[in-house]
Amino acid sequence: MPTGLSSTSAPTSQAYASPGLVPAARRAVEDVGHLLRFRTATVRRRRALPTAFAAMGGITLAVCTLPALFPGAHEDGRARDVLLLMPTMFAAFFVLTVVSGVSSGGGRELLARDQGVTFPVSPTTDHLGALLLAPLNVAWLLQAWVILGSAAFALGPAHAFPAMVAIVLWLVACTAMAQVLAWTMEAIRRRSYGRLAVRTIVAACALAFGVVHVTGRLTDLLDNLPTVWLVARTTQGFGSAWLGGLAFEVVVIVVAVVLGAVPAHLAARRPPRDEARLESGHYTPRRMSRTVVGTIVSIDRASVWRSVPMRRGITVLGVGPGLVAILGSMTWASATILPGLVASGGALLFGVNAWCLDGRGLLWRESLPARPDQVFAARAIVLAEFVLVATMVTLALAAVRAGLPTPAELTAIAMLVAVVTVQVLAAAMRWSAQRPFPVDMRSARATPAPPGVMIGYSSRLALSTTFTGLFFSFLARADDWRLAILFAVPLLAWSTYRLHRARLVWLDPVQRARVVLAVAA
Amino acid sequence: MSEPVVDIRGLHVRFGEVEAVAGIDVQAHAGQATALLGRNGAGKSTTMRVLAGLVPPTAGSVRVGGLDMRTHNLEIKQISGYCPDVGGLVPRATPWEHLQLSARLRRLDDWEDRARDLLERFELGDVAHRVTGGFSHGMGRRLSVVLAALHEPRLLLLDEPFDGVDPIGVEATMDVIADARARGACILVSTHLRELAIQACTDVTVLRGGSRVATVDSAEMAGEEGARAYRALLD
């Protein structure tokens, strides 16, 4: 019979000894491969993977080449203006990746915490996995495509290729640097008074930016960004300057990837305070609503607003685009692009898998004598108000610079908000019934669906709501304010019909059982 | 004998190509506590989910209190209380909010005193206003039993109520079952803990591979003799 070692016995194996730094790093890299294979094997529609990757590759190739063939490419007019904006685009991409990483508590997970708890996954593996998953985000992809396309247009076919290489490296460098900052902020957040410290840092950044903007020094700041140096070297074609820029980027990538493991380990040693605070807090009981739907809404609302990823997400989503509107001095006609994007983002925080709010509690919820239509209505109401809160915050901030709208602008914005809300609601509730996932939304890093599925959802939502926004942008410029109402009615009717069809799926007992069992799995 | 509260005849449940329940017949009466025993995958939890109105039967007839599950799903949910086998709690809602929802949907009046009493009996009074996401497994199980029993249902469905529960919780659950029997409710307890099932129930139904293989008096399953008989039924 095997027995444990006595205090005088020499250990016969080094299996439990702590490895050195290099072997540990090598093991972490190997583990990323194991986890990736595991994740790929658990993808439900594996046949769609090659198609999805081919589509993304095709879009990237088109974005890198086609703009170079557009009229005016690599000429003095518009192409030159675009080239001048490149340093700002580089910096904006960095800010985007930092905000995304910090708000998601260090980035996405290759293996969800509750699933990975039994496996010896090191924080280094977690860090590398988060880096790999960072591009699987529609905001990351769209920004990347905009920069690549702009470079192709600004430089033309002859000079675009070397710049593309440098830009791709810059995107990787930004992601790696953002990861370092995200882990650092998470490590700070998990210390005593960490939440206060993080809020102070964020407030200080916002204040500094506000001061720069109010004092009119924003243009000076943008003209002197460190990215100007990099853009100057990477857009001059092959040569020593270009090589120098590339070498700099490679060094930044290597240093950031290695350095990121340090705060990742620091963060992993401490419990997540935000989640612990919400889970151990005392909630004063409220009076019950007089109606059944009101009571269900009340418990659903609690599920949303007590979730860390949703609270952080809605803050970033509401405030971020609003600040962009202020800094970009957006008019109401151009601000019509915002409600759709914000509503889409709101739905992506939980709405695309709306039934996951209850987790395994959905089994008990479904044993209660509530009519399925009431349950559906309550969930749709909670999702709609969640999306509307973010949209209203954005529009309130946009109003600071855009001022009082004309009647046509006001009607167009109001109708647009109504249309995109129902549009997003219909899509989210439909997907929630079609493809439910068992997800624990406790962690700040949780997403309601796997990364690949989220890309599909976000692309479709962004595309449809952007088109709607552009259409209402045109209507905001019209002379007659009634036009917006006239065009909104059929769009609302169509989205309401789609929402009704999603409701019918939920009302079917067989379909409902499938959703419940999948979410509670 | 009176009409059974639970009357399952030829129940089949299929999930795609998997047949989770393959023709089960179960009858259970008022004042009777029946244990569903069997190995993992025997169809116990699926049968309970069908009775709770969560999973519609693929074939067969399921009647509760004389009502057909297909046509009176909501009415059956009014008179039954269900403790699911896994989780069963909304992670970011408090126990009190769970109780409020159950009370509102079942139109209960003056339920607060009974709710407080149950929470105290299950030693959950101190955490009544904390979200359940931070609960231990045992606390979650105990709260699930409280939720199932709050409205004194005619049919009490307890799926693995003893799993990971400490002795005080087990005792409180036994009391809930005894109280329910005393007031004439029908109780179904699904578990793989034979000794506790025998202690809590009057009858034992053994399931294997999605089918019922035996229904016996719980006394016949007690002791070493009963353990051998049970193992023989499982093989």
Interface residues (C-beta under 8 A of the other chain):
Chain A: A276 L278 E279 S280 G281 H282 Y283 T284 P285 M288 S289 V292 T295 I296 S298 I299 A302 S303 R306 S307 L357 D358 G359 R360 G361 L363 W364 R365 E366 S367 L368 P369 A370 R371 D440 M441 R442 P509 V510 A513 V516 L517 A520
Chain B: F15 R49 A52 G53 L54 V55 P56 N73 L74 E75 K77 Q78 S80 G81 Y82 C83 P84 V86 G87 G88 L89 V90 P91 R92 A93 T94 W96 E97 H98 Q100 L101 S102 A103 R104 L105 R106 H129 R130 V131 T132 G133 G134 S144 L147
